Amino acid sequence: MKSYRRLWQTLMGRREKLGAKAQAGMTTAEYAVGTLAACAFAAVLMAVVRSGAIKDALTGLITSALSIAA
């Protein structure tokens, strides 16, 4: 009876270790998805900023700010 109990404890211990290893990569995957989302957002933001109307508005804003300072 003791040998079965020891075997059971050994198997359950290995199962817990394997479960912990399986979950270890989840944070890495979450960081990868977050980084991909941030890059996609940056690409969209760059496309908006490079559009003609926004580019003209930013150029006008910077020009007026520099002319006030001078």
C-alpha positions in Angstrom: 0.0 0.0 0.0 2.8 2.4 0.8 4.5 1.8 -2.6 1.3 2.8 -4.4 1.0 6.0 -2.3 4.7 6.9 -3.0 4.1 6.2 -6.7 1.0 8.3 -6.7 2.8 11.2 -4.9 5.7 11.0 -7.4 3.4 11.1 -10.4 1.4 14.0 -8.9 4.6 15.9 -8.3 5.8 15.4 -11.9 2.3 16.4 -13.1 2.6 19.7 -11.2 6.1 20.4 -12.5 4.9 19.8 -16.1 1.9 22.0 -15.6 4.1 24.8 -14.3 6.4 24.4 -17.3 3.4 24.6 -19.7 2.3 27.9 -18.2 5.8 29.4 -18.2 5.6 30.5 -21.9 2.2 32.2 -21.5 3.7 35.5 -20.4 6.1 35.5 -23.3 3.2 34.9 -25.7 1.2 37.7 -24.1 4.1 40.1 -24.4 4.5 39.1 -28.1 0.8 39.9 -28.8 1.0 43.2 -26.9 4.1 44.2 -28.9 2.5 43.3 -32.1 -0.6 45.4 -31.2 1.6 48.3 -30.3 3.5 48.1 -33.6 0.2 48.0 -35.5 -1.1 51.0 -33.6 2.2 52.9 -34.4 1.8 52.0 -38.1 -1.7 53.4 -38.1 -0.7 56.5 -36.2 2.2 57.1 -38.7 -0.2 56.7 -41.6 -2.5 59.3 -40.1 0.3 61.7 -39.3 1.7 61.5 -42.8 -1.7 62.2 -44.4 -1.9 65.6 -46.2 -4.3 67.4 -43.9 -2.7 66.4 -40.7 0.8 67.1 -42.1 -0.3 70.7 -43.1 -1.9 71.3 -39.7 1.2 70.2 -37.8 3.5 72.2 -40.1 1.3 75.3 -39.5 1.3 74.7 -35.8 5.1 74.4 -35.6 5.5 77.4 -37.9 3.2 79.6 -35.8 4.9 78.4 -32.6 8.4 79.3 -34.0 7.2 82.7 -35.3 5.8 83.6 -31.8 9.1 82.6 -30.1 11.2 84.7 -32.5 
